[in-house]
Amino acid sequence: MKGTLKMSEYPIKIIKSKRKTMCLEIKHDGTLIVRVPFFMRNDDVLKFVNSKQDWINSHLSKIKNNQADLENNYLTKDEINNLISTASDYIPTRVSYFAKIMGVSYNRISIRTQKTRWGSCSNKGNLNFNALLMLTSKDIIDYVVIHELSHRIEMNHSPRFWSIVENVLPNYRVQRKWLKENGYKLISRIPR
C-alpha cells in the first residue's frame, strides 16, 4: 500500500507492508520514502520523520550540491548518438559471448538511452540495454549483460536468479553496488 504525505518542506512517500519497523530512505532525486508497518498511523510516521530531521537535511543538502554539479555536465546529442553507436557494436558481442557460456538464447537486442533501467529482458527473449553503460567499465557492462541473460533462465530476482548470476560472475555484488551508488550520476547526464 502506498500513499503520500506533504510536510512543509517536502513530500514523503509512504509504503506500508508487513514489516515490523520503520525505515527512511532518500532517493538520489531527493524523494523521501518511509517504509512502515500496515498498522502505523500517519501521525506516528510524521513524528518518526521529524525525529530524523537533521539526517534528512544533511542528505538533502548533499543531493542539491551533487545535482548542481551534474546539471552542468549534460551529454550533447552527438555524444548520445556516439554512445548508442558504440554500444550497438560492443554490447551484442558480450551478449553473444555470455549466452554461449550460459547456454541461453535470446532474440532481438535494442540499445537506447533510458532514465530508469540499465537493461531489461522480455518474456520473448528481447534484450534492451542502456547506451549509458558505455560510460562505465567493461566489468559493469558484463554484469548487466549477465543479469539480463540470467532472466532467460529465471524471470525474477529470486535466490535462484542471483545464484545463476553468481555462477557466471562470482563478484557481481561489486558491480551491482557500484551501479546503485553511481548510476544516477550517469543517468542525470541525459538532458531533460
Secondary structure, DSSP 8 states (H G I E B T S, - for coil): -EEEEE-SS-EEEEEEES-SS-EEEE-TTS-EEEEEETT--HHHHHHHHHHTHHHHHHHHHHHHHHHHHHHTT---HHHHHHHHHHHHHHHHHHHHHHHHHHT-----EEEE--SS-SEEE-TT--EEEEGGGGGS-HHHHHHHHHHHHHTTT-SS-SHHHHHHHHHH-TTHHHHHHHHHHHHHHHHTTS--
